[in-house]
Amino acid sequence: MGAPRGLKGRSLLEPGDFTPGELAELFDLADEITESPERYAEVAKGKILAALFFEPSTRTRLSFETAMLRLGGQVIGFSEAQSSSAAKGESIADTVRTVGCYSDITVIRHPKEGSCRVAAAASDVPVINAGDGGHHHPTQTLTDLLTIRREKGRLTGLRVGLCGDLKFGRTVHSLIRAMRVYEGTEFVLISPQELRVPAYVIRDMEERGCPYEETQDMRSGMRGLDMLYMTRVQRERFFNEEDYIRLKDQFLLGAEQMRWAPSSMIVLHPLPRVNEIAAEVDADPRAVYFKQAKNGMYVRMALICALLGLAAR
């Protein structure tokens, strides 16, 4: 199959940028690439991806780089702001405009919310948001949705639990924004009071008429879930170390907690984890977070093909 129609030349800045129909085509392409990777091994030959990471990353950066290399393309860029001219005071708009002279597509991670939108406005090539502060992380959301579709067989009619840091977790905000458009979605938001989902996310769900409930009780919150999305409490988002230490261990998932969960519930995590999911859970067939990480490479391969208009030869 070819790249999804209508995505060539576009940017991906937040989950709502693509329609459910466009997402379905993108996931179909990811499935095809997974089944027949050899057909896509050279489609990006002669193309260059610029990976501009102003904030540390392991999985997202390596996933994008691997995706481009597996498509036969090449990668340029940097892995921290101090390695770029940002250390000299250059604006993100100027950085992106310049790098776009050397590349065909740009991936950006930046600690400031809205930075990727500024970058896209200045760029002559497609821009992919790889995380902007506590705002959005749309390619992680693509990874999450593809994993849910593969494991549950659908994206509709799901009871979705999100647990941990729901205030600063950009993966949480992006997933809610993406899944609220699917019919029958219900959210259960499990967090300490201090790490509740931001008001603008709640307001967005209410405007969409999307059912949700909030709780600080993990046991009752897990009841009847189709999936549980665990997150770490992010030390780097806290100004006060004492607050981080007080909150970081409030919600931990181990073998005992898994006994509270339905037998069909799957567990996702955007990674990295610290101690919020015990290693003993890894052996549980409901734990799919390492499958999720691999799915991230395939969906990013599909996204690069779509935005560059590349098709199997």
Protein Blocks (a to p, Z undefined) as FASTA:
>chain_A
ZZdehkgopacfbfklpcfklmmmmmmmmmmmmmmmmlmmmmmgoiacddddfbdcfklm
mmmmmmmmmnopaceddfbfklpmklnopafklmmmmmmmmmmbdcdddfbghklmmmmm
mpcbdcddebeajlbcfklmmmmmmmmmmmnopaehiacddehjfklmmklmmmmmmmmm
pghiacdddddfklgccfklmmmmmmnopacdddfbfklmmgopabdcdddddfklpcbl
klmmmmmmmpccdfklmmmpcfkbccddebiafklpcfklmmpmklcklmmmmmmmmmmm
mmmmmmnopacZZ
